[in-house]
Amino acid sequence: TAPSIRLSPAARSLFDEPLAIAVQGLGPRQPVTLRTSLRDETGELFQASAHYQAGDDGELDLARCPALPGGSFSGLEPMGLLWALQPQKPFWRLIKRHVQSPFLLQLEVFEGHGERPGRLLAQAQHERAFLRDGVRRVPVREGRIRATLFLPPGDGPFPGIIDLYGTGGGLPEYRACLLANHGFAVLALAFYSYEDLPKGMKEFHLEYFEEAINYMLQHTQVKGPGIGLLGHSKGGDLCVSMASFLKGVTATALINGSVANVGAVLRYKDITIPPLGINPKRIKVGKSGIADIIDALNNPLEGPDQQSFIPLEKADCCFLFIVGQDDHNWKSEFFAVEGSKRLQAHGREKPEIVCYPGAGHYIEPPFFPMCAASMHLLFGKPVMWGGEPKAHCEAQIDAWQQIQAFFRKHLTGKPSGTSSKL
C-alpha cells in the first residue's frame, strides 16, 4: 500500500490540543523527512521538518519514534512539528487575527534525509481551529469599551475573565477564545491603537478599565461576585493596577508582567503613577542587530522610580505570577518576587509564583511556536525575547493548565486536580 499520514483528531483540532501524527505504509526502517507548513493571515510561511526512520513494520508513530538529528528538533517530540514551526521571514511572530477561521496545517512525507527534499511520498491537511463549536463571539461597543466577549456553549453563568495583551495594541482575541473553549466567559479588551481608542501609549486612565469590569459584573452570563484578570507583559501591570484600585476583582494572573507601571502614565481620579524610568544606554545590540533590552528599565525600589511601583497591597484578590526565567524583555522573576515581598509585608496572602527555566517572554497558549526575536513597537527595532524552544513549549503547556486551575479555584470555588508538571 502507498504511504499515508494518519492524524488524530483526523480533520480538525483546537489549537491548544495535542495532535497525534503517524505515517503508515512505509518500507521497513525506511528513512523519511516529515515537514509541516502553515501560512498566517498575512501569507507569511512557517515551516518545520524532522528526520525519522520507520519501524520494522513500516509504521512511524511520532509518539513512539524519536526524531533523528539534522532537522528542526530531535528526540521523542510528538508535537515537535508544530512547536518548532519557524517563520521564513526574519523577526516574524505567529499571531492569529481572525479567530473564526482555522489555521491550515500542511503535512508532507519525503523520501530520505537529504539537504533537499526527496520524492514526495504522502501529504495531508489539517485544520487547527480556535473556536469550539457553540462558543459565541460577541463584539462589545458599550460606552467607551472596545472589546470582544467570548461565551462558552450551554447555560451560564460562567466564571468571568478580562484578558489583556501588551504593547502590540489592537484587539488580539486568540487567547480569550481558547480560554472560553474551557468554560470561561472571557472579554478580550483593547486599550490602545484600536478603532477610536488612543493611538499611542502616552497615558492610560483606569476609568476605562473600570467600565470593562462593571460590564462583566453586570452581564447575566457572568458568574459573580468577582471576576478574574489575565495580562501578559504591559497587560500584566495594567491588571495589577486594576486589581489595586478597582473593585470586583477576585483573582489576577500575570504572564511575565511587571509590578511597576511601565511605558505610560497611569491615572485614576486624582491619583497619578509615573512610568518606570528607562536608560537606553543599557540596551545591548549584538552583531545580528537584535537588541537585548533586559537591563533598560530602572529599578523600581530606588530613588524617584519607587513612585512607579503599583500599590498591589491594596488589592483584594489572589495573585498568580507566571514567570519565564529566560525572559529578555524585562526581569519578570524580580518583579514577581518583589510583588510577593510587598504583599506579605502588608499582611496580604502570598501569591503563587510558577517559574519556568528556559522559557522566554511570550508565553502563549500551547503549541504556539516560540518567538525568539521580533520588532518592538516602543524601541522600533527587533529585540530578543529569550527562551529555548523545547523548554518554552513545555512551559506554555503547563502554564495554560496553571492559569485555568487558578481561575477555577478562585472564581468557581471548586478546587482543581491540576498540579505543576515541571
C-alpha positions as CSV (number, residue, x, y, z in Angstrom):
1,T,0.0,0.0,0.0
2,A,1.1,3.6,-0.6
3,P,2.3,5.5,2.4
4,S,-0.3,7.6,4.1
5,I,-0.5,10.1,7.0
6,R,-2.8,9.3,9.9
7,L,-3.9,12.1,12.2
8,S,-5.9,12.1,15.4
9,P,-8.2,14.0,15.6
10,A,-8.5,13.4,11.8
11,A,-9.5,16.6,10.1
12,R,-9.7,19.3,12.7
13,S,-8.5,20.0,16.3
14,L,-8.4,23.0,18.6
15,F,-5.1,24.9,18.5
16,D,-4.3,24.2,22.2
17,E,-5.0,20.5,21.8
18,P,-2.3,17.8,21.0
19,L,-2.4,16.3,17.6
20,A,-1.3,12.7,17.1
21,I,0.7,12.1,13.9
22,A,1.6,8.8,12.4
23,V,2.7,7.5,8.9
24,Q,1.8,4.0,7.7
25,G,2.7,2.0,4.6
26,L,6.5,2.8,4.6
27,G,9.2,0.2,4.0
28,P,10.9,-1.4,7.0
29,R,13.3,1.1,8.6
30,Q,12.8,3.4,5.7
31,P,14.4,6.9,6.3
32,V,12.0,9.8,5.7
33,T,11.7,13.5,6.3
34,L,8.4,15.0,7.7
35,R,7.6,18.6,7.0
36,T,4.9,20.9,8.3
37,S,3.9,24.2,6.7
38,L,1.4,26.9,7.8
39,R,0.7,30.3,6.4
40,D,-0.5,33.1,8.7
41,E,-3.2,35.5,7.6
42,T,-0.7,37.9,6.0
43,G,0.6,35.0,3.9
44,E,3.9,34.5,5.7
45,L,5.1,30.9,5.7
46,F,6.1,28.9,8.8
47,Q,7.9,25.6,8.4
48,A,9.4,22.8,10.5
49,S,10.9,19.5,9.4
50,A,12.4,16.4,11.1
51,H,14.2,13.2,10.1
52,Y,12.7,9.9,11.0
53,Q,13.2,6.2,10.4
54,A,10.2,3.9,10.1
55,G,9.9,0.8,12.4
56,D,10.5,-2.8,11.2
57,D,6.8,-2.9,10.3
58,G,6.9,0.2,8.1
59,E,5.0,2.2,10.7
60,L,6.1,5.6,12.1
61,D,4.3,6.9,15.2
62,L,5.7,10.3,16.4
63,A,4.5,9.4,20.0
64,R,6.9,6.4,20.0
65,C,9.6,7.2,17.4
66,P,12.3,9.8,18.2
67,A,13.4,12.3,15.6
68,L,17.0,11.8,14.4
69,P,19.5,14.7,14.4
70,G,19.5,17.1,11.5
71,G,16.0,18.6,11.4
72,S,14.2,21.4,13.4
73,F,14.4,19.2,16.5
74,S,15.5,15.7,17.6
75,G,14.4,13.2,20.2
76,L,10.9,12.0,21.2
77,E,8.7,15.0,20.4
78,P,5.2,14.1,19.3
79,M,4.3,17.8,18.9
80,G,7.7,18.9,17.6
81,L,6.4,19.5,14.1
82,L,4.1,22.2,15.5
83,W,6.1,23.9,18.2
84,A,9.2,24.0,16.1
85,L,7.5,26.0,13.2
86,Q,9.7,28.9,12.3
87,P,8.9,31.9,10.0
88,Q,10.7,32.1,6.7
89,K,10.7,35.9,7.2
90,P,13.0,37.1,10.0
91,F,11.6,38.6,13.2
92,W,8.1,37.5,12.4
93,R,5.7,36.2,15.1
94,L,2.8,33.8,14.6
95,I,-0.4,35.6,15.7
96,K,-4.0,34.6,15.0
97,R,-6.0,37.7,13.9
98,H,-9.3,36.2,12.8
99,V,-10.4,33.5,15.3
100,Q,-13.4,32.3,13.3
101,S,-11.2,30.7,10.7
102,P,-8.7,28.0,11.5
103,F,-5.0,27.8,10.5
104,L,-4.5,25.3,7.8
105,L,-1.6,22.9,8.5
106,Q,0.1,21.0,5.6
107,L,2.0,17.8,6.4
108,E,4.3,16.2,3.9
109,V,6.4,13.0,4.0
110,F,9.5,12.9,1.8
111,E,11.9,10.1,0.9
112,G,15.4,10.1,2.7
113,H,17.2,12.6,4.8
114,G,18.9,14.8,2.1
115,E,19.6,18.5,2.1
116,R,16.8,18.9,-0.5
117,P,13.5,17.1,0.0
118,G,13.4,13.7,-1.8
119,R,10.4,12.2,-3.6
120,L,7.0,13.2,-2.0
121,L,5.5,10.0,-0.5
122,A,2.4,11.3,1.3
123,Q,0.6,14.5,2.2
124,A,-2.3,15.6,4.4
125,Q,-4.0,18.8,5.5
126,H,-5.4,19.6,9.0
127,E,-7.3,22.5,10.4
128,R,-6.1,24.0,13.7
129,A,-9.2,25.8,15.0
130,F,-9.6,28.5,17.7
131,L,-13.3,28.4,18.4
132,R,-15.0,25.3,19.8
133,D,-18.5,24.6,18.3
134,G,-21.1,26.6,20.2
135,V,-18.8,29.3,21.6
136,R,-20.3,32.7,21.0
137,R,-18.2,35.6,19.8
138,V,-19.9,39.0,20.8
139,P,-18.3,42.3,19.7
140,V,-18.7,44.8,22.5
141,R,-19.1,48.5,21.9
142,E,-20.7,49.9,25.1
143,G,-19.8,53.3,26.3
144,R,-16.0,53.6,25.7
145,I,-15.4,49.8,25.8
146,R,-13.8,48.3,22.7
147,A,-13.7,44.5,23.2
148,T,-14.9,41.1,22.2
149,L,-16.7,38.8,24.6
150,F,-16.5,35.0,24.2
151,L,-19.2,32.9,25.9
152,P,-19.0,29.1,26.2
153,P,-21.7,26.9,25.0
154,G,-24.5,26.0,27.3
155,D,-26.4,27.8,30.1
156,G,-24.3,30.2,32.2
157,P,-23.5,32.0,34.2
158,F,-19.8,31.3,33.7
159,P,-16.7,32.5,35.6
160,G,-15.6,35.8,34.0
161,I,-12.2,36.9,33.0
162,I,-10.8,40.1,31.3
163,D,-7.8,39.3,29.0
164,L,-5.2,42.0,28.2
165,Y,-2.2,41.8,25.9
166,G,0.8,44.0,25.8
167,T,2.4,46.9,23.9
168,G,1.3,45.5,20.5
169,G,-2.0,47.2,21.0
170,G,-5.1,46.3,18.9
171,L,-7.5,43.6,19.9
172,P,-5.9,40.1,20.0
173,E,-8.7,37.6,20.6
174,Y,-7.0,34.2,20.3
175,R,-6.1,33.6,23.9
176,A,-9.5,34.8,25.1
177,C,-11.4,32.5,22.8
178,L,-9.2,29.5,23.6
179,L,-9.9,30.1,27.3
180,A,-13.7,30.4,26.5
181,N,-13.5,26.9,25.0
182,H,-12.6,25.7,28.5
183,G,-15.8,27.2,30.2
184,F,-14.9,30.8,31.0
185,A,-16.7,33.9,29.8
186,V,-13.7,36.0,28.6
187,L,-13.6,39.6,27.5
188,A,-10.6,40.4,25.2
189,L,-10.2,44.1,25.9
190,A,-8.4,46.6,23.6
191,F,-6.8,49.6,25.4
192,Y,-5.0,51.4,22.7
193,S,-4.2,51.5,18.9
194,Y,-7.7,50.2,18.0
195,E,-10.7,51.9,16.4
196,D,-11.3,55.2,18.3
197,L,-9.0,54.4,21.3
198,P,-5.8,56.4,21.7
199,K,-3.2,55.7,19.0
200,G,-0.2,55.7,21.3
201,M,0.9,54.7,24.7
202,K,1.2,58.1,26.4
203,E,-1.2,57.7,29.3
204,F,-3.9,55.3,30.4
205,H,-7.0,56.1,32.6
206,L,-8.2,53.3,34.9
207,E,-11.8,54.6,34.5
208,Y,-11.8,52.9,31.1
209,F,-10.8,49.5,32.7
210,E,-13.4,50.1,35.4
211,E,-16.1,50.3,32.8
212,A,-15.0,46.9,31.5
213,I,-15.0,45.4,35.0
214,N,-18.5,46.8,35.6
215,Y,-19.7,45.5,32.2
216,M,-18.6,42.0,33.1
217,L,-20.1,42.1,36.6
218,Q,-23.4,43.2,35.3
219,H,-23.5,40.6,32.5
220,T,-26.2,37.9,33.0
221,Q,-23.8,35.2,31.7
222,V,-21.0,36.1,34.1
223,K,-21.0,34.4,37.5
224,G,-20.1,36.9,40.3
225,P,-19.4,38.1,42.8
226,G,-16.0,39.0,41.3
227,I,-14.0,38.4,38.1
228,G,-10.5,37.4,37.1
229,L,-7.9,39.4,35.2
230,L,-5.3,37.8,32.9
231,G,-2.5,40.0,31.5
232,H,0.7,39.5,29.6
233,S,3.7,41.9,29.6
234,K,2.3,45.5,29.7
235,G,-1.2,44.0,30.1
236,G,0.2,42.4,33.3
237,D,1.0,45.7,35.0
238,L,-2.4,47.1,33.9
239,C,-4.0,44.1,35.6
240,V,-2.1,44.8,38.8
241,S,-3.2,48.4,38.7
242,M,-6.8,47.4,38.1
243,A,-6.7,44.9,41.0
244,S,-5.1,47.5,43.2
245,F,-7.5,50.4,42.6
246,L,-10.8,48.9,41.3
247,K,-13.5,46.8,43.0
248,G,-14.8,43.5,41.8
249,V,-11.5,41.6,41.1
250,T,-11.2,38.2,42.8
251,A,-8.1,36.7,41.0
252,T,-5.3,38.2,38.9
253,A,-2.9,36.1,36.8
254,L,0.2,37.7,35.2
255,I,2.3,36.2,32.4
256,N,5.7,37.9,32.6
257,G,4.1,41.0,34.0
258,S,5.6,43.9,36.0
259,V,4.6,45.2,39.4
260,A,5.8,48.7,38.4
261,N,3.9,50.9,36.0
262,V,5.8,50.7,32.6
263,G,5.7,52.7,29.4
264,A,2.9,55.2,30.0
265,V,1.5,57.5,32.7
266,L,-1.4,55.9,34.7
267,R,-4.2,58.0,36.0
268,Y,-7.2,57.2,38.2
269,K,-9.3,60.0,39.7
270,D,-6.7,62.2,41.5
271,I,-4.0,59.5,41.5
272,T,-1.1,59.6,39.0
273,I,1.5,56.9,38.8
274,P,4.5,57.8,36.6
275,P,6.1,55.1,34.3
276,L,9.3,53.4,35.4
277,G,12.4,55.2,34.0
278,I,14.3,53.8,31.1
279,N,18.0,54.2,30.4
280,P,18.6,53.5,26.6
281,K,22.4,53.3,27.3
282,R,21.8,50.0,29.0
283,I,20.4,48.4,25.8
284,K,22.9,46.0,24.2
285,V,22.8,45.4,20.4
286,G,24.6,42.3,19.1
287,K,26.2,41.7,15.7
288,S,22.9,40.4,14.4
289,G,21.3,43.8,15.0
290,I,19.0,42.4,17.7
291,A,18.7,44.5,20.8
292,D,18.8,43.0,24.3
293,I,16.6,45.3,26.5
294,I,16.7,43.3,29.7
295,D,18.6,46.0,31.6
296,A,16.9,49.0,30.1
297,L,14.3,49.6,32.9
298,N,15.3,51.3,36.1
299,N,15.0,49.6,39.5
300,P,11.5,50.4,41.0
301,L,13.0,50.1,44.5
302,E,15.4,53.0,44.1
303,G,15.0,56.8,44.2
304,P,12.1,58.5,42.3
305,D,11.4,55.3,40.4
306,Q,9.7,54.0,43.6
307,Q,6.7,56.1,42.7
308,S,6.1,53.8,39.7
309,F,5.7,50.7,42.0
310,I,2.0,49.8,41.9
311,P,0.4,49.6,45.4
312,L,-0.7,46.0,44.9
313,E,-1.1,45.5,48.7
314,K,-4.4,47.4,48.2
315,A,-5.7,44.6,46.0
316,D,-8.5,42.4,47.4
317,C,-7.6,39.4,45.3
318,C,-5.3,36.4,44.9
319,F,-2.3,36.7,42.5
320,L,-0.6,34.2,40.2
321,F,2.7,35.1,38.6
322,I,3.8,33.0,35.6
323,V,7.5,33.7,35.0
324,G,9.7,32.8,32.1
325,Q,13.2,32.7,33.7
326,D,14.8,33.5,30.4
327,D,12.6,36.5,29.7
328,H,14.8,39.1,28.0
329,N,12.1,41.8,27.8
330,W,12.4,42.6,31.5
331,K,13.1,41.0,34.8
332,S,9.8,39.1,35.3
333,E,11.1,37.0,38.2
334,F,12.4,40.0,40.0
335,F,9.0,41.7,39.6
336,A,7.2,38.6,40.9
337,V,9.5,38.3,43.9
338,E,9.3,42.0,44.8
339,G,5.5,41.9,44.4
340,S,5.3,38.9,46.7
341,K,7.5,40.6,49.3
342,R,5.4,43.7,49.2
343,L,2.1,41.7,49.6
344,Q,3.5,39.8,52.6
345,A,4.9,42.9,54.2
346,H,1.4,44.3,54.3
347,G,-0.1,41.1,55.7
348,R,-1.6,40.0,52.4
349,E,-1.8,36.5,51.1
350,K,1.4,35.2,49.5
351,P,0.9,35.0,45.7
352,E,1.5,31.8,43.7
353,I,4.7,32.1,41.6
354,V,5.4,29.5,38.9
355,C,8.8,29.8,37.3
356,Y,9.8,28.1,34.1
357,P,13.6,27.8,33.3
358,G,14.3,28.1,29.6
359,A,11.0,30.0,28.9
360,G,11.2,33.4,27.2
361,H,8.8,36.4,27.3
362,Y,6.0,35.4,25.0
363,I,4.4,32.5,27.0
364,E,1.4,31.9,24.8
365,P,-1.3,29.2,24.8
366,P,0.1,25.7,24.0
367,F,1.8,24.9,20.7
368,F,2.4,28.5,19.5
369,P,6.0,28.3,18.2
370,M,8.4,30.3,20.3
371,C,9.3,33.7,19.0
372,A,13.0,34.3,19.8
373,A,13.1,37.9,18.5
374,S,10.7,40.3,16.7
375,M,10.1,44.0,16.2
376,H,9.3,46.0,19.4
377,L,6.9,48.9,18.8
378,L,8.4,51.1,21.5
379,F,12.0,50.6,20.6
380,G,11.5,50.4,16.8
381,K,14.0,47.6,16.3
382,P,14.0,43.9,16.7
383,V,14.5,42.8,20.3
384,M,15.3,39.3,21.8
385,W,12.5,37.8,23.8
386,G,14.6,34.9,25.2
387,G,13.7,31.2,25.6
388,E,14.8,27.8,24.4
389,P,12.2,26.3,22.0
390,K,11.6,22.9,23.7
391,A,11.6,24.2,27.3
392,H,9.4,27.2,26.2
393,C,6.9,24.8,24.6
394,E,6.7,22.7,27.7
395,A,6.2,25.9,29.8
396,Q,3.3,27.0,27.6
397,I,1.5,23.7,28.1
398,D,2.0,23.7,31.8
399,A,1.2,27.5,32.3
400,W,-2.1,27.1,30.4
401,Q,-3.1,24.4,32.9
402,Q,-1.9,26.5,35.9
403,I,-3.9,29.6,34.7
404,Q,-7.1,27.6,34.2
405,A,-6.7,25.8,37.6
406,F,-6.1,29.2,39.3
407,F,-9.2,30.8,37.9
408,R,-11.4,27.7,38.5
409,K,-10.3,27.6,42.1
410,H,-10.8,31.3,42.8
411,L,-13.8,32.1,40.6
412,T,-15.9,29.0,41.0
413,G,-14.8,27.9,44.5
414,K,-14.0,24.4,43.0
415,P,-10.6,23.1,43.7
416,S,-9.0,21.5,40.7
417,G,-6.8,18.5,40.4
418,T,-4.1,20.2,38.4
419,S,-0.5,20.2,39.7
420,S,2.5,21.5,38.0
421,K,4.3,19.0,35.8
422,L,7.6,21.0,35.8
